Amino acid sequence: MNKASSPVLSIITVCFNAGKFIENTIQSVLAQTYPHIEYIIVDGASRDNTMSVIEKYRSRIATVISEKDNGLYDAMNKGMQLATGGYLLFLNADDVLAAPDVVEKMFAACEDADVYYGEAMFMDENGQDIGLRSEQTPHRVPEQLTWKSLKHGMVVSHQAYVIRRSLSPLYDLQYRVCADIDWMIRTLKASRKVCNTHLVVTRFRVGGTSKQHQQRAWKERYRILSKYYGHLPNFAHHLFIGLRYIFSKRY
C-alpha cells in the first residue's frame, strides 16, 4: 500500500461509567488487522470500574484522559483535538467494530476518499444481533451519500462514518443531543470524494442519547435541518418523518 491508501485512523471512544461494556469495545479496536490505528479514550471521570478496565490495555492505547466534561459532544471535541491521524472514527463505549478486518477493508474500498461509510448492525443488551439498522428503522443507507441525504434524518450511523480529520469541525455544543447530525452535514458539505464501502462497519446497542431524550432530539433536529434545508422544505420533510415514525415500531 502507498501512503495515501494506508493512512492513520484515529478511533475515539468517549465514555462515562462504561465498565460493563467498554472492554468489548477496546478489544474490537485492538484486534484490527489494519496496522495504522491511533486509539484515543476520553473518560468523563467515571465512578465505576471503567478506568480499571482501560488500564488493563493502557500500553496499547495511544491516549487516555479522565476528567469531567460538559457532556458527550464536549468529550468528543476533546478526543478530536487530541487526534493526529489522517481520519477520524467515533466508536461509542458500548459499541464494537463489526470484524477484525473491517478498517482494512474500508480503506481498500476506495483510495484517498474524504469520507468512508457503511452499515451498522443493531444488537441487544446481551450483544446479540437484532438486524441491520436499515432493516430496523425507516432509514436506508444511500448508495451515494451527500449532505442533502440527511434532510430526512441520520441515514448513516455516526459509528459507521469515517471522515478526513482536516475536514472535521468541532461539534457545536449548543446542541446537546443532535450535534452529530449537524456535524455530519458540515463534514459532507466540505467533502468531495465520498466512498460507500458496502460494509457492516459497527455493531451497536440500541438506545443512544437521542433515544433517551427523544423530545429534545426532535426539537434540535428540526432547528438543525431548517438551518441547512430551509424552513418550508424542512416542515415538509418533518411531516414525512412524523408519518414514518407513526408507522414504524422502531424509529
N, C-alpha and C positions, 0 to 999 in steps of 0.2 A: 504493500500500500504506500502511496505517496502521502506527503504531509497533509494535503487537502482532504484526502479520503480517510485519514486516521487522526482526527482532531481530539483534543482533550474534552471530555464531557464532565462538567461539574454537576453532580447529583446532590440536591439539597433536601434534607429531611428536617422539618421543624416539628417539635414535639412538646407536650406537656402532660405529665403523669401518664406516660405511654408504656409503662413497664410490661403490660400484658401482651402487647403485640410487636414492640419495636425490634425485638431480636430477629423475628422473621424478616422484617424489612431490611435490617442490616445484612443478614445472611444472603438475601437475594441480590444485593448490590455487590457484596464481596465475592459472590460466586460467578460473576460475569466473566465471560471469556475475552471480552474486549479489554485490552490492557491499559488504555489511556483514560482512566476514570479518577476524578478528584471527588472524594466523598466528604460532604460537609453536614454536620448535625448542629442544629440550633435548638437548644432546650430552654424552655421558659422558666427555669428554676423549679423543676419538678420536685414534688414532695413524696413521691413513691420510690420505687426501685429503678426508675428509668436510668439514672446515671450509673448505677452499679452494673446494669446490663451493658450499657455503652462501653464502660471501662474494660470489659472482657475483650473488646475488639479495638481498643483505643489505638494500638500500634498500627492498625491497618486503615485508620480513618484520618484523612488529611487535617481536618479542623473540627474541633468540638468546642462549643461555648455553652455555658449555662448561666443565664441571668434573666431577670424579669424583663418582660417586653410589653408592648402596647397592643397585644392581640396577634392573631395569626399572620396578618399581612406585614406587620412591623417585623415579625420574626423572619418572614420570607425575604424582606428587604435586607435584613442583616446578612442572611445567607448569600444573597446576590452580591452584596458588596464585598464579601469575603472570597467569592469565587474568582478563579484565574483561568478557567478553561475557556475554550472557544465557544462552547454551547452549554445550555442550562437545561436541567430537568428537575422538576419539583416532585418528590415522592413522599407522600404522607406517611406518618409513623404507624399506620395500621394497614398500609398497602404493600404490595410486593411486585417486583418486576416479574413478568409472566414466565420467562425462561432464562436459563443461564446465557444463552447466546443472543438474546433479543437486542441488546445495544449494538453488538457486532452486525447483526442483520439490518438494523435500521440504517446505519451509516453505509452499508453496502448497497442499499436500495437505490440511492441517488448520490451523486458526487457533488459536494460543495453547495448543498441547499441551505437556505436560510432557516427553513422550518422542516422538521420531520414529524409526521403524526401518524396515528394508527387507532386501533380499537382498544377497548378496556373490557375486562371481564368482571361482572359483579360476583361477589362472594358473601356468604352469610357470616354471622358471628363466629362460627366454628371453622371458617376458612374453606367451606365447601362452595364450589362454583354454582351460581344460580343461572347464569346465562350472559351473553354479551350485552353490553349497555344498549346497543342499538336494537336488541330484541326485547329488552325490558322497559324501555322508555320510548316516547314518541320521537326522540332524536335519532337521526341517521347520520352516520359519518359521511360527509360529502366526498365524492370521487375527487373533486378538486376544491380544496379549501381556500377561501378568500375572506377578507374582513366582512364582506357582505353576507357571508354564510351564517353569521351569528345573529342575524336580525330576528330569528325565531328562538334564540337562546344558545346554550352551550352545546353545540353539535359535536364537539370533540372534548374528551375529558382532559382536564388540566394535567393529569398524571400520564397522559399518552401523547404529550406535546413537548417537543424539543426545539428550542429557539437559539439562534446565534446570539451569544451574550452581548455583542456590540449593538444589537437591535432591541435589547430588552430594557425598557424603562423600569423605574421603581414602581411598586404598587401604589395606587392612590389611596391614602389612608382615610379619606373621607367616607369611603365605602367599607363597611365593617364585615359584610358577608358576601358581597358580589364583586369585590375588586378584581377577581380573576377574569371575569368576562371583559371588563374594561381594559385590563392588561393585555388580554389575548387579541382584542380588536386592534389595540395600538401596535402590537408587535406584527400583526398581519398587514396592517397598513404600511409598515416600514419594510416589509419583506418583498423580495422579487421572485425567488425560486422556492416553491413550497412542494414538498415531497410527500405523497401518500405512500407509506411503506406497506400498506395492506397487512400489517402485523397486529396481533394482540400484544400490546406493549406492557400493560399492567393488569394486575388483579386487585380490586379494591372493595373494601367493605362498604355496604350501603349506609346512608345516614350521615352525610357530611355536614359542615357548618351551615350551609344554606338550607338544608333539610330541617335542621334543628331550629332555625329561625325563619320559617317559611314566609310569614307576613312581611317581615323586614326585607327579605330577599326579593320578593315581588316588587316592593316599592323602589328598592335600589336599582334593580334591573330595569325597571321602567324608566327611571331617570337616565341611566347609562345609555340605553338603546335610543331614547329620544334625542340625546346629545349627538349620536352618530348618524341616525337614520331619519330624523325629523319627527315632529310630534304627531302629525296626522298619519304618516305611514306606520309609526310605532303603535298608535292606537289600534290600527287595523291588524297589525302583527299580534298584539296582545289579545285582541278578540279571538284570533285564531289559536293562540297559545291557551287561552282560557277554555275554549271548546275542547282542545286536546286534553287539557287537564281533567275536565269533567268526565270524558270518555275513556281515560286511561287509569288503570288501577295503580300503576307505578309511574309517577312523573319525576 
